[in-house]
Each structure stands twice: as C-alpha cells, then as structure tokens.
Amino acid sequence: MRTEQLEYITAVTRLGSLRRAADELRLSQPALSETVRNLERELGVDLLERKRSGATMSASGRELLPHIIGVLDAVDRLRAAAGEQHRISRMVRLGTVNAATVPLLIPVIRDFRATHPLTQVEVVGVQQTDIHRGLLEGSFDLGLVNHLEGDDVPADFEATELLRGRPVVVIRPDSPLASRAAVSVDDLLAVPLIGMRSGYVMHRYVHRLLDGRDPAFAYSTDGAEMGKLLVAEGLGATVLPDFSVIDDPLERRGALVHRPIAGDTTRVLLMLQRRRADSVPQAARDLHEAFVRTARTLTGGKAPWPRRPHPHPHPHPHPQVLPAPPADEKRRPPHPKRSSPWK
C-alpha cells in the first residue's frame, strides 16, 4: 500500500468524480481508476460506489475514511518533522449556505491561509442538505449552515453555534419600507419579495411567517449573496439573518438597509458542523478553531459552544449577533453606547 493510493481515494471522494480527480492529480483516468481498484483489492472492500453521475464513498469506505485521513496526517507530520521542503498537497473543503460571508468567513480564511500557506481552502456554496451529504460522504470537512432556534441537529454531526441573530427585511434605502421602524407581514405582502429556493432555512422561515398567505415572490434565488445583489438593484425585498447583512459591503456603501420584522422573536443560528469521527484532519481542526476564534471576536469575547436549547428569545430590541449563553448564565443588559453591532 502506498500513500499515493490513499491520497487518490480522498481526492475522488472530495471531488465526487474519477474524471475530476484525475484532472486535479494530473493522471489519466484509467490510471487513477486502476490505482483505486488495486487499493480496493488489497483492502478487500469496495471503497467507492461508481455511478453515471459520479463516484461517492461506499458505506465501507466511509467507515475507513477516518483511518485513511489519520494515515495521511501522520505522513504529513513525519515529513514536517524531517524538514521536507517539497509542497505537501492538502485541501480543506468547506460547504456553506453563504451566511455571514463578509464578517466571518472571509476573515477566517485570510487568517487560516496566513498560518497554513501550503493548504488550499475550497469554499463551495450549496444547500444545507448537500452540505450534510458531503460531510457524511467525506467530500466536505466542515459545513456552515443556518438553523432556526429549536431545530434538531442530526446525530451524525458535531455542531458549534458561532453566531445568533434575527431575521430582518433587507431593502434599498429608497424603499417605502425603509421609513418604518419595523416591517409587518402585511408590508412584506405588498412588495415584490425575493425568496430563497426551497431547501434553504430562510425559505422555510418566510413561509412559516406568512402562515399560509401567498407572498408575491418576484424572484427565487440560491443564497444570501445573490439575494442582496437583487435587492441592491431595486428588484424587491428579501428576508435574511441580520448577520448576513451587517457590515456587508453593499450595506457599508449605503446600497442596502435592514429592518426587523414586527412582532417576530425568531432567532437564527449560524452553526459550524463536522462529521463525528475519531480522526479529523489537522488542517480541518485548525480551520474549525479559526472559526471559533473569529466568532468570539464578533460576539464580544464570548466563546461559541455546542448548541443547546435556549428557552427565551433575546430581549434586545435591535438587530444583534450574540452567542447563546449557557442555561445558568445570567444575561447582562446591553450596553447603551456600543459602537459596533457585533459587540
């Protein structure tokens, strides 16, 4: 067994295709396929399920994946200890629903790259169900997803709450809704509404908010970033977590504003998830810690923690991003002169 065989199988798993893995590894597809077949024969199991749509880890492969990753990490540590100078090709793959991209995701990647210059970070914007599937199959190391407070976290994943916010209506400054202190459901029904496609948490939230009343959806899109662009171009309003809007470049330039939803106490949680496993790649652990550190700075120094039920909505009347405190921690009253919405 060679370490190259293990690197090849992780590349196929990450990319979901023998062809794409061969392109990345600069091998011919038949050569890559034969190498994987040799490894499968040596181990006595089928590591991949091969379909017309691509190749994914088999159930046996998923059981062995943590051990494969552990071997590759050990090889990396050995090379580093030996002072090997050649580039060690590794990649951390992050699935995201495009939430808190500017205040959280970009600073994390920037800081991570400064300390891991030889590790590639691939950021893939997909729906939550695709992130969960990728985490289970090994094609994602980490996943950034939104949850509504009270949602269950799948038992297969470890989940850390990074940010806690509230849904807000995102509009242009010249919108009639911008003059309101809060936007009602009737207000939303009266304007073109840019919705998230089915499968996104905010799609589910808006339909729950409207309670059977038909919205005038003018557009439906994938993810917060496109939704904000459509709003900035004057095509309608959208509903997003406040942490997806606060300090966004479009907001800083005055192209967007946001308003709370009248009478709504819903909280949206930004969760960092990873598959429960005995062996996690060191680079993935480091990236996870980078998210936790950056979230701590955004939330005034409080450390994020694993999600737990929180019985009471935050009483602060203005949009904020706060971590969920432990049940036995008393809330401190909000400071009246905060200069930053993140603290």
MOLINDA-V593459 format. One record per residue. N is the residue number from 1. PSI is psi in whole degrees, 0 to 359 (999 if undefined). BURIAL is I if it has 16 or more other C-alpha atoms within 10 Angstrom, else O. Layout:
<<N/PSI/BURIAL> <N/PSI/BURIAL>>
This chain:
<<1/134/O> <2/150/O> <3/331/O> <4/323/O> <5/319/I> <6/321/I> <7/322/I> <8/318/I> <9/325/I> <10/327/I> <11/318/I> <12/317/I> <13/316/I> <14/320/I> <15/345/I> <16/19/I> <17/133/I> <18/322/I> <19/312/I> <20/322/I> <21/319/I> <22/320/I> <23/315/O> <24/320/O> <25/352/I> <26/47/O> <27/161/O> <28/149/O> <29/319/I> <30/322/O> <31/318/O> <32/315/I> <33/318/I> <34/323/O> <35/317/I> <36/319/I> <37/319/I> <38/319/O> <39/319/I> <40/319/I> <41/322/O> <42/321/O> <43/340/O> <44/21/O> <45/155/O> <46/113/I> <47/332/I> <48/149/I> <49/115/O> <50/122/O> <51/169/O> <52/328/O> <53/349/O> <54/190/I> <55/131/I> <56/161/I> <57/135/I> <58/172/I> <59/319/O> <60/321/O> <61/320/I> <62/326/I> <63/325/O> <64/342/O> <65/315/I> <66/325/I> <67/322/O> <68/315/I> <69/321/I> <70/319/I> <71/315/I> <72/322/I> <73/319/I> <74/321/O> <75/319/O> <76/316/I> <77/321/O> <78/315/O> <79/319/O> <80/318/O> <81/329/O> <82/358/O> <83/27/O> <84/134/O> <85/345/O> <86/159/O> <87/126/O> <88/116/O> <89/109/O> <90/156/I> <91/139/I> <92/129/I> <93/125/I> <94/124/I> <95/136/I> <96/148/I> <97/16/I> <98/50/I> <99/141/I> <100/40/I> <101/313/I> <102/310/I> <103/335/I> <104/303/I> <105/311/I> <106/313/O> <107/323/O> <108/312/I> <109/320/I> <110/313/O> <111/322/O> <112/317/I> <113/329/O> <114/329/O> <115/348/O> <116/65/O> <117/342/O> <118/2/O> <119/125/I> <120/144/I> <121/119/I> <122/122/O> <123/123/I> <124/121/O> <125/114/I> <126/174/I> <127/165/I> <128/321/I> <129/324/O> <130/325/I> <131/315/I> <132/319/I> <133/318/O> <134/323/I> <135/318/I> <136/321/I> <137/351/I> <138/4/I> <139/345/I> <140/141/I> <141/322/I> <142/156/I> <143/133/I> <144/116/I> <145/156/I> <146/144/I> <147/147/I> <148/142/I> <149/130/I> <150/345/O> <151/147/O> <152/144/O> <153/126/O> <154/140/O> <155/340/O> <156/350/O> <157/148/I> <158/134/I> <159/132/I> <160/126/I> <161/124/I> <162/311/I> <163/152/I> <164/123/I> <165/196/I> <166/152/I> <167/140/I> <168/157/I> <169/127/I> <170/125/I> <171/169/I> <172/155/I> <173/334/I> <174/6/O> <175/143/I> <176/332/O> <177/342/I> <178/338/I> <179/350/O> <180/146/O> <181/329/O> <182/152/I> <183/130/I> <184/169/I> <185/320/I> <186/322/O> <187/317/O> <188/321/I> <189/344/O> <190/357/O> <191/157/I> <192/130/I> <193/127/I> <194/112/I> <195/158/I> <196/148/I> <197/158/I> <198/136/O> <199/343/O> <200/146/I> <201/322/I> <202/336/I> <203/314/I> <204/320/O> <205/314/I> <206/318/I> <207/326/O> <208/320/O> <209/317/O> <210/342/O> <211/51/O> <212/349/O> <213/140/O> <214/120/O> <215/156/I> <216/67/O> <217/118/I> <218/328/O> <219/155/I> <220/134/I> <221/168/O> <222/111/I> <223/158/I> <224/325/I> <225/315/I> <226/324/O> <227/317/I> <228/322/I> <229/318/O> <230/321/I> <231/314/I> <232/332/I> <233/5/O> <234/22/I> <235/356/I> <236/196/I> <237/157/I> <238/167/I> <239/123/I> <240/163/I> <241/145/I> <242/331/I> <243/352/I> <244/354/I> <245/319/I> <246/127/I> <247/12/I> <248/146/I> <249/323/O> <250/325/I> <251/319/I> <252/327/O> <253/358/O> <254/14/O> <255/342/I> <256/149/I> <257/167/I> <258/151/I> <259/145/I> <260/165/I> <261/123/I> <262/129/O> <263/5/O> <264/132/O> <265/15/O> <266/143/I> <267/138/I> <268/133/I> <269/133/I> <270/117/I> <271/140/I> <272/120/I> <273/150/I> <274/157/I> <275/139/I> <276/122/O> <277/150/O> <278/329/O> <279/120/O> <280/132/I> <281/141/I> <282/319/I> <283/322/I> <284/322/I> <285/319/O> <286/320/O> <287/320/I> <288/313/I> <289/326/O> <290/320/I> <291/316/I> <292/317/I> <293/315/I> <294/320/I> <295/325/I> <296/320/I> <297/326/O> <298/336/I> <299/25/I> <300/25/O> <301/354/O> <302/137/I> <303/136/I> <304/158/I> <305/167/I> <306/144/O> <307/139/I> <308/155/I> <309/140/O> <310/116/O> <311/339/O> <312/132/O> <313/152/O> <314/131/I> <315/353/O> <316/132/O> <317/351/O> <318/154/O> <319/126/I> <320/163/I> <321/110/I> <322/148/I> <323/157/I> <324/122/I> <325/159/I> <326/158/O> <327/330/O> <328/5/O> <329/128/O> <330/143/O> <331/138/O> <332/142/O> <333/145/O> <334/142/O> <335/131/O> <336/348/O> <337/38/O> <338/134/O> <339/345/O> <340/137/O> <341/349/I> <342/348/I> <343/999/I>>
